[in-house]
Amino acid sequence: MFSRTENLQTFTRSYPVVSLFILIQVALFVIEQLNQLLGFGFSPLSYGSAINLFIAKGEWWRVVTATFLHYDFWHIAFNTFALIIFAPALERMIGHVKFAIFYLLVGTLANVLTYITLSGELFYEQAGASGAILGLLGFYVYLGRFRRTIISVEDARLVYIFSAITAVFTLIGSNVSVFGHLYGFLLGFLAGFIFGKSAVPFTRPFNTGQRATFGGHVVHSTGSGQTGRIVFYVIVAFAVFGLLARFI
């Protein structure tokens, strides 16, 4: 369920919403980095991060756009890694439209609640997909507790362990939105009572281009599956290193 064996082509076709969200946040990060290098005058972080002062002045779009913005390479690397691991199964279990609504709703409300909680700190700023990602974990915890036929014991145990590790890093890490993480997890868990009722067990998509049978013989792909796996392992390596670099 959480192991990604799909090649790149199968991943984008089977999980179009996850792929779109990853594309958006990576594109915005690249634009931010180019602006810092070339100074062409448009900074996604300046216009879209959740800065309390500007939200108080009526720039409410920031509570939405902040979910897709990241501060540095390791920030986006770890969040992208988490999306690749945890988001695809949920998109397949509840459907593309419901997943999009769930992800945007949880990420946005986590930012809104954080703003309300810290409204007195006008210069407080937050950005990143962590709130929405913690919402994914909260949703899986709901499934593990109330829809036990939907998620296996092993997958539920993995969610509990990862949630506990994330909680520890949230408390001891620097520059971490503690309230954003907390609200995201709680909102994801509560959203399970709404979106989880129609959830179906995860079924792994056919890995297009990886292996196929013809006349009893196994036909290997032309390389797209191997490329997808290489890209995936590179992302995993960078994300794990980024986690250590940020919190230890």
C-alpha positions in Angstrom: 0.0 0.0 0.0 2.8 2.5 0.9 5.5 0.8 -1.2 5.8 2.6 -4.5 6.5 0.0 -7.3 4.8 2.0 -10.1 6.9 3.4 -12.8 6.6 7.1 -13.6 4.0 6.6 -16.4 1.8 4.4 -14.3 2.2 6.7 -11.3 1.0 9.8 -13.1 -1.9 8.0 -14.8 -3.1 6.2 -11.7 -2.7 9.2 -9.3 -3.3 12.3 -11.4 -4.2 14.6 -8.4 -1.1 13.6 -6.4 1.0 14.1 -9.5 -0.6 17.6 -10.1 0.0 18.7 -6.6 3.6 17.6 -6.7 4.1 19.4 -10.0 2.6 22.6 -8.6 4.8 22.7 -5.5 8.0 21.8 -7.4 7.3 24.4 -10.1 6.7 27.1 -7.5 9.9 26.1 -5.7 11.9 26.3 -8.9 10.4 29.8 -9.6 11.4 30.9 -6.1 14.9 29.7 -6.5 15.2 31.3 -9.9 14.0 34.6 -8.5 16.6 34.4 -5.8 19.3 33.8 -8.3 18.2 36.1 -11.1 16.0 38.6 -9.2 13.2 38.9 -11.8 10.8 40.3 -9.3 8.3 37.5 -8.5 8.7 35.5 -5.3 6.0 32.9 -4.7 6.9 32.9 -1.0 6.4 36.6 -0.7 3.0 36.6 -2.4 1.7 33.3 -1.1 3.1 32.2 2.2 0.8 32.4 5.3 2.1 35.6 6.9 -0.3 36.7 9.7 0.1 40.4 9.1 -1.0 40.1 5.5 -3.8 37.7 6.2 -5.1 40.1 8.8 -5.2 42.7 6.0 -7.4 40.5 3.9 -5.0 38.4 1.9 -6.9 35.2 2.7 -5.6 33.4 -0.4 -2.4 32.8 1.5 -4.0 30.1 3.7 -4.5 28.1 0.5 -1.3 28.9 -1.5 1.0 28.3 1.6 0.4 24.6 1.3 2.2 24.5 -2.0 5.2 26.6 -1.0 8.5 25.6 0.6 11.5 27.4 2.0 14.5 25.2 1.0 15.4 22.1 -0.9 15.2 19.8 2.1 11.8 21.2 3.0 10.3 20.3 -0.3 12.3 17.1 -0.7 10.9 15.6 2.5 7.3 16.8 1.8 7.4 15.5 -1.7 8.8 12.2 -0.5 5.9 11.9 2.0 3.4 12.7 -0.7 4.8 10.0 -3.0 4.6 7.5 -0.2 1.3 8.3 1.6 -1.0 10.2 -0.8 -1.4 7.7 -3.8 -3.2 5.0 -1.8 -5.7 7.5 -0.4 -6.4 9.0 -3.8 -7.2 5.5 -5.1 -9.3 4.6 -2.0 -11.6 7.6 -2.0 -11.4 8.8 -5.6 -9.7 11.6 -7.4 -12.2 14.4 -6.7 -12.7 13.5 -3.0 -9.0 13.3 -2.5 -8.5 16.7 -4.0 -11.2 18.2 -1.8 -9.8 16.5 1.3 -6.2 17.6 0.7 -7.0 21.2 0.0 -9.6 21.4 2.8 -7.3 20.0 5.4 -4.3 22.0 4.3 -6.3 25.2 4.2 -8.1 24.7 7.5 -4.8 23.8 9.3 -3.4 27.2 8.1 -6.6 29.0 9.1 -6.6 27.5 12.6 -2.9 28.2 13.0 -3.5 31.9 12.0 -6.3 32.1 14.6 -4.2 30.5 17.3 -1.2 32.8 16.6 -3.1 35.9 15.4 -1.3 38.1 18.0 2.0 37.3 16.3 1.7 39.5 13.2 5.0 38.5 11.7 4.5 34.8 12.1 5.0 33.0 8.7 4.4 29.5 7.6 4.5 27.5 4.4 4.7 23.9 3.3 2.6 20.8 2.7 3.2 19.4 6.2 -0.3 20.2 7.5 -2.0 18.4 4.6 0.5 15.5 4.9 -0.2 15.1 8.6 -3.9 15.1 7.5 -3.1 12.0 5.5 -1.7 10.3 8.5 -4.7 11.3 10.6 -7.0 9.8 7.9 -5.1 6.5 8.0 -5.3 6.5 11.8 -9.1 6.8 11.4 -9.2 3.9 9.0 -7.0 1.8 11.3 -9.3 2.4 14.2 -12.8 2.4 12.6 -12.5 0.8 9.2 -10.2 -2.1 9.9 -11.3 -4.0 6.8 -10.0 -1.2 4.6 -6.4 -1.1 5.9 -4.1 -4.0 6.9 -2.7 -4.4 10.4 0.8 -3.9 9.0 0.0 -0.7 7.2 -1.9 0.7 10.2 1.1 -0.1 12.4 3.4 1.7 9.9 1.1 4.8 10.1 1.2 4.7 13.9 5.0 4.5 14.0 5.5 7.3 11.4 2.9 9.5 13.2 4.8 9.0 16.5 8.2 9.8 14.8 6.7 12.9 13.2 5.3 14.0 16.5 8.7 13.8 18.1 10.4 15.7 15.3 7.6 18.3 15.5 8.3 19.0 19.1 12.1 19.0 19.0 12.7 20.4 15.5 13.5 24.1 14.8 11.4 26.2 12.5 8.5 23.7 12.6 4.9 24.8 12.6 3.7 22.8 15.7 0.1 24.0 15.4 0.1 23.4 11.7 1.1 19.8 12.2 -1.3 19.3 15.1 -4.3 20.8 13.4 -3.5 19.0 10.2 -3.4 15.6 11.9 -6.6 16.3 13.9 -8.5 17.6 10.8 -7.4 14.6 8.8 -8.7 12.2 11.5 -12.0 14.0 11.8 -12.3 14.2 8.0 -12.2 10.4 8.0 -15.7 10.3 9.4 -16.9 12.1 6.3 -14.6 10.8 3.5 -13.8 7.5 5.0 -17.3 6.0 4.8 -17.0 5.5 1.1 -13.4 4.4 1.1 -12.6 1.1 -0.6 -9.5 -1.2 -0.1 -6.4 -0.1 -2.0 -5.7 -2.0 -5.2 -2.4 -1.6 -6.9 -2.6 -0.4 -10.5 -1.0 -2.4 -13.3 2.5 -1.2 -13.8 2.3 -0.1 -17.5 5.5 -0.7 -19.4 7.2 -2.7 -16.7 6.2 -6.3 -17.3 3.6 -8.0 -19.5 2.8 -11.5 -20.7 2.3 -12.5 -24.3 1.8 -16.1 -25.2 3.1 -17.3 -21.9 6.4 -15.3 -22.2 7.4 -12.4 -20.0 8.0 -9.2 -21.9 10.2 -6.7 -20.2 9.8 -2.9 -20.5 12.0 -0.7 -22.6 13.3 1.1 -19.5 10.5 3.4 -18.3 10.0 1.3 -15.2 13.7 1.2 -14.4 13.8 5.0 -14.8 10.9 5.5 -12.5 12.4 3.3 -9.8 15.8 5.2 -10.1 14.0 8.6 -9.7 12.0 7.2 -6.7 15.1 6.0 -4.9 17.0 9.2 -5.5 14.0 11.1 -4.0 14.0 8.8 -1.0 17.7 9.2 -0.4 17.6 13.0 -0.6 14.4 13.1 1.6 15.9 11.0 4.4 19.1 13.0 4.3 17.0 16.2 4.4 15.1 15.0 7.4 18.3 14.4 9.3 19.7 17.8 8.1 16.7 19.7 9.3 16.0 18.1 12.7 19.3 16.7 14.0 
